[in-house]
Amino acid sequence: MNLIETFYTAFAKGDWQTMANCYHPDAEFTDEVFVGLKGKEVPAMWRMLIERGGGNMEITHSHVQLAGEQGNADWVAVYIFSATGRRVINRIHAEFELKDGKIFRHRDSFDLHKWAGQAMGFKGQLLGGTGFFRKKVRKTARAGLDRFLSRNN
């Protein structure tokens, strides 16, 4: 099994330790919500998301490709957004750069506006495409990760 398959298989099982072991110590991660994470922040984010999900997250992956040090995959997360109790189906495209046999750069892309509509209903549909909303979500997510890191280091 290649590294990307290992990563998503572990994610589907809620195994954040194996996910963490897939990352290079100097890894970088960015998506629509968590921007510019580095080093220990990267696996901590996955651990936080898994623990917050409380086992109520369904993760599937497909179209995994790995050629040399470059890879990509598509994955889907189905879960209940804890802040609103609304069901979310988030379709994500991931791109990877490997270094020393580990994930060095990881970029996830998804439609934040669509996510916001699912997670927050009408308010998310109305505001989810705005820069204000994007900044607010990123700030809230960053604060949550910082709190998590301070409790788990």
C-alpha positions as CSV (number, residue, x, y, z in Angstrom):
1,M,0.0,0.0,0.0
2,N,1.4,3.4,-0.9
3,L,1.7,6.2,1.6
4,I,-1.4,8.1,0.5
5,E,-3.5,4.9,0.7
6,T,-2.1,4.3,4.2
7,F,-3.0,7.9,5.2
8,Y,-6.6,7.7,4.1
9,T,-7.1,4.1,5.4
10,A,-5.9,5.3,8.8
11,F,-8.2,8.4,8.5
12,A,-11.2,6.2,7.8
13,K,-10.4,4.2,11.0
14,G,-9.8,7.4,13.1
15,D,-6.2,6.4,13.6
16,W,-4.5,9.8,13.9
17,Q,-1.3,8.2,15.1
18,T,-0.7,6.4,11.8
19,M,-1.8,9.6,9.9
20,A,0.8,11.6,11.9
21,N,3.5,9.0,11.0
22,C,2.8,9.6,7.3
23,Y,4.0,13.2,7.6
24,H,7.5,14.6,7.4
25,P,8.6,16.5,10.5
26,D,8.7,19.7,8.5
27,A,5.4,19.1,6.7
28,E,3.1,21.9,5.5
29,F,-0.6,21.8,5.1
30,T,-3.2,24.2,3.6
31,D,-6.9,23.9,2.8
32,E,-9.8,26.4,2.6
33,V,-10.0,26.6,6.5
34,F,-6.6,25.7,7.9
35,V,-3.9,27.8,6.1
36,G,-0.2,27.5,6.4
37,L,0.1,24.8,9.1
38,K,3.6,23.6,9.7
39,G,5.4,20.8,11.5
40,K,3.5,19.5,14.5
41,E,0.4,21.6,13.7
42,V,-0.4,19.3,10.8
43,P,-1.0,16.0,12.6
44,A,-2.5,17.9,15.5
45,M,-5.2,19.3,13.2
46,W,-6.1,15.8,12.1
47,R,-6.2,14.5,15.7
48,M,-8.4,17.4,16.7
49,L,-10.8,16.8,13.8
50,I,-11.0,13.0,14.6
51,E,-11.5,13.6,18.3
52,R,-14.1,16.3,17.7
53,G,-15.9,13.9,15.3
54,G,-16.4,11.4,18.1
55,G,-16.4,8.5,15.7
56,N,-19.3,10.0,13.7
57,M,-17.2,10.8,10.6
58,E,-17.3,8.6,7.5
59,I,-14.2,9.0,5.3
60,T,-13.8,7.5,1.8
61,H,-11.1,8.0,-0.7
62,S,-10.6,7.3,-4.4
63,H,-8.5,8.1,-7.5
64,V,-5.2,7.8,-5.5
65,Q,-2.2,8.5,-7.8
66,L,1.4,8.5,-6.8
67,A,4.2,9.1,-9.3
68,G,7.6,9.6,-7.7
69,E,7.4,12.5,-5.2
70,Q,4.0,13.8,-6.4
71,G,0.6,12.4,-5.6
72,N,-3.1,13.3,-5.4
73,A,-6.4,11.8,-4.3
74,D,-10.0,12.6,-4.0
75,W,-11.8,12.0,-0.7
76,V,-15.2,12.6,0.9
77,A,-15.9,13.4,4.5
78,V,-19.5,12.8,5.8
79,Y,-20.2,14.1,9.3
80,I,-22.4,16.1,11.6
81,F,-21.1,19.7,12.0
82,S,-21.0,20.0,15.8
83,A,-21.8,23.8,15.9
84,T,-25.2,23.3,14.2
85,G,-26.0,19.6,14.2
86,R,-26.3,19.7,10.4
87,R,-25.0,16.9,8.1
88,V,-22.1,17.8,5.8
89,I,-20.9,15.9,2.8
90,N,-17.6,17.5,1.8
91,R,-15.9,16.5,-1.4
92,I,-12.1,17.3,-1.4
93,H,-9.3,17.0,-3.8
94,A,-5.8,16.5,-2.2
95,E,-2.4,17.1,-3.7
96,F,0.8,15.8,-2.1
97,E,4.5,16.4,-2.4
98,L,6.7,13.7,-0.7
99,K,10.1,14.1,0.8
100,D,12.2,11.3,2.4
101,G,9.2,8.9,1.9
102,K,6.8,11.1,3.9
103,I,4.2,13.7,3.1
104,F,6.0,17.0,3.0
105,R,3.4,19.3,1.4
106,H,-0.3,18.6,1.5
107,R,-3.0,20.8,-0.1
108,D,-6.7,20.1,0.2
109,S,-9.2,22.0,-2.0
110,F,-13.0,22.1,-1.6
111,D,-15.9,24.4,-2.2
112,L,-16.1,26.4,1.0
113,H,-19.3,28.1,-0.1
114,K,-21.0,24.7,-0.6
115,W,-19.6,23.5,2.7
116,A,-21.0,26.6,4.5
117,G,-24.4,26.0,3.1
118,Q,-24.5,22.5,4.3
119,A,-22.9,23.2,7.7
120,M,-24.8,26.5,8.5
121,G,-27.9,26.4,6.4
122,F,-29.3,29.6,4.9
123,K,-26.8,31.8,6.7
124,G,-24.0,29.8,5.2
125,Q,-25.6,29.8,1.7
126,L,-25.9,33.6,2.0
127,L,-22.5,34.5,3.4
128,G,-20.3,31.4,2.6
129,G,-18.9,32.9,-0.6
130,T,-17.7,36.2,1.0
131,G,-14.2,37.1,2.1
132,F,-15.6,38.1,5.5
133,F,-16.9,34.6,6.0
134,R,-13.7,32.9,4.8
135,K,-11.6,35.1,7.3
136,K,-14.0,34.4,10.1
137,V,-14.0,30.6,9.6
138,R,-10.2,30.6,9.3
139,K,-9.8,32.7,12.5
140,T,-12.2,30.4,14.4
141,A,-10.4,27.3,13.2
142,R,-7.0,28.6,14.0
143,A,-8.1,29.6,17.5
144,G,-9.5,26.1,18.0
145,L,-6.3,24.5,16.9
146,D,-4.3,26.7,19.1
147,R,-6.4,25.7,22.1
148,F,-6.1,22.1,21.2
149,L,-2.3,22.3,20.9
150,S,-2.0,24.1,24.2
151,R,-3.9,21.2,25.9
152,N,-2.2,18.4,24.1
153,N,1.5,19.3,24.1
